Amino acid sequence: MAVSSNKKVLIVFIHIAVWSCFLLLPFIFQQHSKDSPYPMVISNHFRAVLISSSIFLIFFYYINTQLLISRLLFKRNWFWYIASVIAFFIAFLYFPEWASSIVPEPANTPNWGMNLQSYHHFSDTIAGTPPAHPQHFGLPRHHFHFFPGAYWIFILVFTIGTCISVIQQWLRLEDNKREIEKEKLTTELLFLKSQINPHFFFNTLNNIYSLAVTGSEKTAPTILKLSSIMRYIISDAQLNLVPLEKEIQFTKHIIDLQLVRLTDKVKVDFTIDGSVEDKMIDPLLFIPFVENALKYGVSAKVETHIIFHLKISDKRVIFSSTNSIVKSENDMRETTGIGINNVKRRLALLYPDKHNLQIYDNGETFSVKLEITI
């Protein structure tokens, strides 16, 4: 909020500074060298023309940028926009003339300006022929529409104002587009996170119930781990990034709770190579691979072995998972594609050009290798 306020103040200051310089131009023109034997005199009428034209241009600039462009040009009312600009252009040619006509001129100041006669007079001065009287620069009355450069000054102010407004509008549209994309991305990510297997909690509660009925000493630790998992999903998992240490702890708790329902024939190894300190990662990236391995790589009849490995370096995290494919009558391995496609989409959104996912399935073994640059 403070940054936006400071930005507005800076913009206002820039506008005031630019237009102040613009209004000071007549007085800058009046300056001359004190050592010059030929003083320069600017008539009140000429000064009034410069000041009134400057004020008119400032007025037109803001009318054009704040009203005409937004209400006519951007709404494709081409005819009325062009007609309005032409009307202001015509008014610009006569307003300074009218303003200068009401300014009194001292009786001893010649009422002539930069016409052909004065041009030759000024040329004689440059050539070295001293003039017989001081140099007077003014404008003949009722001839402002012939003032050199008047048309170009108007066109310059019009072009600058229109270009700035069009560019600002384009930038606003781009900002809005980015905001929409950001909101869409956030919504999509939240949806993808919500797709973490909801049946896990129901299965875990059933397992805890079984432990409680049998009076198992594992009941309390299991409830504590489930509480930790729910707290992580509700709070930490809603953040963009979480400490890698918390994500690992969450993954281990998931594995421990899954093992409650499995027999002793299932062996699970989770090894870590490297330091997890000061490492941040997007939450819930490893869980789809862990759930798939624990769901489709276990058997109640034969011994199975699931290996999870995490290798950590300064700017890289490599997660790998390997499990045997257990054949069964109700083989639902095709549903693993849902979770994998989920994590693929999240990786594309969160780590574009900063990840590499490799999946191997030879019918006997299913393995995953995910490499992320953090």
C-alpha positions as CSV (number, residue, x, y, z in Angstrom):
1,M,0.0,0.0,0.0
2,A,2.9,2.4,0.9
3,V,4.7,1.5,-2.4
4,S,1.6,2.4,-4.4
5,S,1.1,5.7,-2.5
6,N,4.7,6.7,-3.1
7,K,4.4,5.8,-6.7
8,K,1.4,8.1,-7.1
9,V,3.2,10.9,-5.3
10,L,6.1,10.5,-7.7
11,I,3.9,10.6,-10.7
12,V,2.2,13.8,-9.5
13,F,5.6,15.3,-8.8
14,I,6.8,14.5,-12.3
15,H,3.7,16.0,-13.9
16,I,4.1,19.2,-11.9
17,A,7.8,19.4,-12.8
18,V,7.3,18.9,-16.5
19,W,4.5,21.3,-16.9
20,S,6.3,23.9,-14.7
21,C,9.2,23.8,-17.1
22,F,6.7,24.1,-20.0
23,L,5.1,27.2,-18.5
24,L,8.6,28.7,-17.8
25,L,9.5,28.6,-21.5
26,P,8.3,32.2,-22.2
27,F,10.5,33.5,-19.4
28,I,13.4,31.5,-20.6
29,F,13.0,33.1,-24.0
30,Q,13.2,36.5,-22.4
31,Q,16.6,36.0,-21.0
32,H,19.5,37.6,-22.7
33,S,23.1,38.5,-22.0
34,K,23.8,41.6,-19.9
35,D,26.8,42.4,-21.9
36,S,24.9,42.6,-25.2
37,P,24.5,46.2,-26.5
38,Y,21.3,45.2,-28.1
39,P,18.6,44.3,-25.5
40,M,15.8,42.0,-26.5
41,V,12.3,43.1,-25.8
42,I,9.4,40.6,-25.8
43,S,6.0,42.2,-26.1
44,N,3.2,41.5,-23.5
45,H,1.1,40.1,-26.3
46,F,3.7,37.6,-27.3
47,R,4.2,36.6,-23.7
48,A,0.4,36.2,-23.3
49,V,0.3,34.0,-26.4
50,L,3.0,31.7,-25.1
51,I,1.5,31.4,-21.6
52,S,-2.1,31.0,-22.8
53,S,-1.1,28.4,-25.4
54,S,0.8,26.5,-22.7
55,I,-2.2,26.5,-20.4
56,F,-4.4,25.4,-23.2
57,L,-2.1,22.6,-24.1
58,I,-2.0,21.4,-20.5
59,F,-5.8,21.5,-20.3
60,F,-6.1,19.6,-23.6
61,Y,-3.5,17.0,-22.5
62,Y,-5.5,16.0,-19.4
63,I,-8.9,16.2,-21.2
64,N,-7.5,14.0,-23.9
65,T,-5.8,11.4,-21.6
66,Q,-8.4,11.3,-18.8
67,L,-11.6,11.8,-20.8
68,L,-11.5,11.5,-24.6
69,I,-9.3,8.5,-24.8
70,S,-11.0,6.5,-22.1
71,R,-14.6,7.3,-23.1
72,L,-14.2,7.6,-26.9
73,L,-11.0,6.0,-28.3
74,F,-10.9,2.9,-26.1
75,K,-14.7,2.4,-26.7
76,R,-14.1,2.6,-30.5
77,N,-16.1,5.8,-31.0
78,W,-13.6,6.8,-33.7
79,F,-15.8,9.6,-35.2
80,W,-16.5,11.5,-32.0
81,Y,-12.9,11.1,-30.8
82,I,-11.5,12.5,-34.1
83,A,-14.1,15.3,-34.1
84,S,-13.3,16.2,-30.5
85,V,-9.5,16.4,-31.3
86,I,-10.2,18.6,-34.4
87,A,-12.4,20.9,-32.3
88,F,-9.7,21.3,-29.7
89,F,-7.1,22.0,-32.5
90,I,-9.2,24.7,-34.0
91,A,-9.8,26.2,-30.5
92,F,-6.1,26.1,-29.9
93,L,-5.4,28.3,-33.0
94,Y,-7.7,31.1,-31.7
95,F,-7.7,30.9,-27.9
96,P,-4.1,32.4,-27.5
97,E,-5.0,35.1,-30.0
98,W,-8.1,36.0,-27.9
99,A,-6.1,35.8,-24.7
100,S,-3.4,38.1,-26.0
101,S,-5.9,40.7,-27.3
102,I,-7.1,41.4,-23.7
103,V,-3.5,42.0,-22.4
104,P,-2.6,45.7,-22.4
105,E,0.6,46.7,-24.2
106,P,2.7,49.7,-23.1
107,A,2.5,52.7,-25.5
108,N,6.2,52.8,-26.2
109,T,6.3,49.1,-27.4
110,P,6.0,48.6,-31.1
111,N,3.1,46.4,-32.1
112,W,4.8,44.1,-34.5
113,G,6.3,40.7,-34.3
114,M,8.3,38.2,-36.1
115,N,7.1,39.0,-39.6
116,L,9.1,39.4,-42.8
117,Q,10.3,42.9,-41.9
118,S,11.5,41.9,-38.4
119,Y,13.1,38.7,-39.9
120,H,15.3,40.8,-42.2
121,H,16.0,43.2,-39.3
122,F,17.1,40.2,-37.2
123,S,19.2,38.9,-40.1
124,D,21.0,42.3,-40.4
125,T,21.9,42.0,-36.7
126,I,23.3,38.5,-37.2
127,A,25.3,39.7,-40.2
128,G,27.0,42.4,-38.1
129,T,24.9,45.4,-39.0
130,P,23.7,47.0,-35.7
131,P,20.0,47.8,-35.6
132,A,18.9,51.3,-34.9
133,H,16.7,50.3,-32.0
134,P,16.4,47.3,-29.6
135,Q,15.2,43.9,-30.9
136,H,11.5,43.5,-30.4
137,F,10.0,40.0,-30.6
138,G,6.2,39.8,-30.6
139,L,3.3,38.8,-32.6
140,P,1.0,40.9,-34.8
141,R,-2.6,40.8,-33.4
142,H,-5.1,38.5,-35.0
143,H,-2.5,36.4,-36.6
144,F,-1.7,33.7,-34.1
145,H,-2.9,31.0,-36.4
146,F,0.2,31.8,-38.5
147,F,2.5,31.5,-35.5
148,P,5.4,29.2,-36.6
149,G,5.4,25.8,-34.9
150,A,1.9,26.2,-33.3
151,Y,0.5,23.3,-35.3
152,W,3.4,21.0,-34.4
153,I,3.3,21.9,-30.7
154,F,-0.3,20.8,-30.6
155,I,0.4,17.6,-32.6
156,L,3.4,16.8,-30.3
157,V,1.3,17.2,-27.1
158,F,-1.5,15.2,-28.7
159,T,0.8,12.4,-29.8
160,I,2.7,12.2,-26.5
161,G,-0.5,12.1,-24.5
162,T,-2.2,9.5,-26.7
163,C,0.9,7.2,-26.8
164,I,1.3,7.4,-23.0
165,S,-2.4,6.6,-22.5
166,V,-2.4,3.7,-25.0
167,I,0.8,2.2,-23.4
168,Q,-0.7,2.6,-19.9
169,Q,-3.9,0.9,-21.0
170,W,-1.9,-1.9,-22.6
171,L,0.1,-2.4,-19.4
172,R,-3.1,-2.4,-17.3
173,L,-4.5,-5.1,-19.6
174,E,-1.3,-7.1,-19.3
175,D,-1.4,-6.7,-15.5
176,N,-5.0,-7.8,-15.4
177,K,-4.2,-10.8,-17.7
178,R,-1.4,-11.8,-15.4
179,E,-3.6,-11.5,-12.3
180,I,-6.2,-13.6,-14.0
181,E,-3.6,-16.2,-14.9
182,K,-2.3,-16.1,-11.3
183,E,-5.7,-16.6,-9.9
184,K,-6.3,-19.4,-12.3
185,L,-3.0,-21.0,-11.4
186,T,-3.7,-20.7,-7.7
187,T,-7.2,-22.2,-8.1
188,E,-5.8,-25.0,-10.2
189,L,-3.0,-25.8,-7.7
190,L,-5.5,-25.8,-4.8
191,F,-7.6,-28.2,-6.8
192,L,-4.7,-30.4,-7.6
193,K,-3.6,-30.5,-3.9
194,S,-7.2,-31.4,-2.9
195,Q,-6.9,-34.5,-5.1
196,I,-4.6,-36.1,-2.6
197,N,-6.3,-39.5,-2.0
198,P,-9.1,-38.7,0.5
199,H,-9.6,-42.4,1.1
200,F,-6.3,-42.4,3.0
201,F,-7.9,-40.7,6.0
202,F,-10.9,-43.0,6.1
203,N,-8.6,-46.1,5.9
204,T,-6.3,-44.7,8.6
205,L,-9.3,-44.0,10.9
206,N,-10.4,-47.6,10.3
207,N,-6.9,-48.8,11.1
208,I,-6.8,-46.8,14.3
209,Y,-10.2,-48.2,15.3
210,S,-8.9,-51.7,14.9
211,L,-5.8,-50.9,17.0
212,A,-8.0,-49.4,19.7
213,V,-10.3,-52.4,19.8
214,T,-7.3,-54.8,20.1
215,G,-5.7,-52.5,22.7
216,S,-2.6,-52.1,20.7
217,E,0.2,-49.9,22.0
218,K,0.5,-48.4,18.5
219,T,-2.8,-46.6,18.9
220,A,-1.6,-43.4,20.6
221,P,1.5,-42.9,18.3
222,T,-0.7,-43.5,15.2
223,I,-3.3,-40.9,16.3
224,L,-0.4,-38.4,16.9
225,K,1.0,-39.0,13.4
226,L,-2.5,-38.6,11.9
227,S,-2.9,-35.3,13.8
228,S,0.5,-34.1,12.5
229,I,-0.5,-35.0,8.9
230,M,-3.8,-33.2,9.1
231,R,-2.2,-30.1,10.6
232,Y,0.4,-30.1,7.8
233,I,-2.3,-30.4,5.1
234,I,-4.5,-27.7,6.6
235,S,-1.8,-25.2,7.3
236,D,1.6,-25.8,5.7
237,A,0.4,-27.4,2.5
238,Q,-1.5,-24.2,1.6
239,L,1.7,-22.3,1.4
240,N,3.7,-21.9,-1.9
241,L,6.8,-23.3,-0.3
242,V,7.5,-25.3,2.8
243,P,10.8,-26.4,4.4
244,L,12.0,-29.6,2.9
245,E,12.5,-31.1,6.4
246,K,8.7,-30.7,7.1
247,E,7.8,-32.3,3.7
248,I,10.1,-35.3,4.5
249,Q,8.6,-35.7,8.0
250,F,5.1,-35.6,6.4
251,T,6.0,-38.2,3.9
252,K,7.5,-40.5,6.6
253,H,4.3,-40.2,8.6
254,I,2.2,-41.2,5.6
255,I,4.4,-44.2,5.1
256,D,4.2,-45.2,8.8
257,L,0.4,-45.0,8.7
258,Q,0.2,-47.0,5.6
259,L,2.4,-49.7,7.1
260,V,-0.2,-50.1,9.9
261,R,-2.5,-51.9,7.5
262,L,0.2,-53.9,5.8
263,T,1.7,-57.3,6.8
264,D,5.3,-58.1,7.7
265,K,5.9,-59.3,4.2
266,V,6.2,-55.6,3.1
267,K,9.5,-53.9,3.6
268,V,9.9,-50.2,3.1
269,D,13.1,-48.2,3.0
270,F,13.4,-44.4,3.1
271,T,16.9,-43.1,2.9
272,I,18.2,-39.5,2.7
273,D,21.5,-38.4,1.3
274,G,22.5,-34.8,1.9
275,S,21.5,-31.9,4.2
276,V,17.9,-30.7,4.3
277,E,18.6,-27.5,6.2
278,D,17.5,-24.2,4.6
279,K,15.9,-26.0,1.6
280,M,12.4,-25.0,0.5
281,I,10.1,-27.0,-1.8
282,D,6.5,-27.0,-3.0
283,P,4.4,-29.2,-0.7
284,L,2.8,-32.6,-1.5
285,L,5.0,-33.4,-4.6
286,F,6.2,-36.8,-3.5
287,I,3.0,-38.1,-2.0
288,P,1.4,-39.4,-5.3
289,F,4.4,-41.6,-6.0
290,V,4.5,-42.8,-2.4
291,E,0.8,-43.7,-2.4
292,N,1.0,-45.5,-5.7
293,A,4.0,-47.6,-4.5
294,L,2.3,-48.5,-1.2
295,K,-1.0,-49.3,-3.0
296,Y,0.2,-51.3,-6.0
297,G,3.6,-52.6,-4.9
298,V,2.5,-54.6,-1.8
299,S,1.3,-58.2,-1.4
300,A,-0.1,-60.2,1.5
301,K,1.2,-63.4,0.0
302,V,4.8,-62.7,-1.1
303,E,7.5,-60.5,0.2
304,T,7.8,-57.1,-1.5
305,H,10.3,-54.4,-1.2
306,I,9.7,-50.7,-1.7
307,I,12.6,-48.2,-1.9
308,F,12.3,-44.5,-1.5
309,H,15.5,-42.4,-1.8
310,L,16.0,-38.7,-1.5
311,K,19.3,-37.1,-2.6
312,I,19.8,-33.4,-1.8
313,S,22.5,-31.0,-3.0
314,D,22.8,-27.2,-2.8
315,K,20.3,-26.5,-5.5
316,R,18.9,-29.8,-6.5
317,V,16.6,-32.4,-5.0
318,I,16.3,-35.9,-6.5
319,F,13.5,-38.2,-5.3
320,S,13.4,-41.8,-6.5
321,S,10.9,-44.6,-5.9
322,T,11.2,-48.3,-6.9
323,N,8.7,-51.0,-6.3
324,S,7.7,-54.4,-7.7
325,I,4.4,-54.6,-9.6
326,V,2.1,-57.0,-7.8
327,K,-0.3,-58.9,-10.1
328,S,-3.8,-59.4,-8.8
329,E,-7.3,-60.2,-10.2
330,N,-8.4,-56.7,-9.5
331,D,-5.4,-54.9,-11.0
332,M,-6.1,-51.2,-10.8
333,R,-2.6,-50.0,-11.9
334,E,-4.2,-48.0,-14.6
335,T,-5.5,-45.6,-12.0
336,T,-2.0,-44.6,-11.0
337,G,-2.1,-42.4,-14.1
338,I,-4.5,-40.0,-12.2
339,G,-2.0,-39.2,-9.5
340,I,1.0,-39.1,-11.9
341,N,-0.8,-36.8,-14.3
342,N,-1.7,-34.6,-11.2
343,V,1.9,-34.2,-10.2
344,K,3.0,-33.7,-13.8
345,R,0.6,-30.8,-14.1
346,R,1.8,-29.3,-10.9
347,L,5.4,-29.6,-11.8
348,A,4.7,-27.9,-15.2
349,L,3.1,-25.0,-13.3
350,L,5.5,-24.7,-10.4
351,Y,8.8,-25.7,-11.9
352,P,8.8,-24.9,-15.7
353,D,12.1,-25.9,-17.2
354,K,13.4,-26.7,-13.7
355,H,12.4,-30.3,-13.3
356,N,12.9,-33.7,-14.9
357,L,10.5,-36.6,-14.3
358,Q,11.4,-40.1,-15.5
359,I,9.0,-43.1,-15.2
360,Y,10.0,-46.7,-15.9
361,D,7.5,-49.6,-16.2
362,N,8.7,-52.9,-17.6
363,G,5.8,-54.9,-16.3
364,E,7.7,-56.2,-13.3
365,T,9.1,-53.1,-11.7
366,F,7.8,-49.6,-11.5
367,S,10.2,-46.8,-10.8
368,V,10.2,-43.0,-10.7
369,K,12.9,-40.4,-10.7
370,L,12.0,-36.8,-10.1
371,E,14.8,-34.2,-10.2
372,I,13.9,-30.6,-9.2
373,T,16.1,-27.5,-9.2
374,I,15.3,-25.3,-6.2
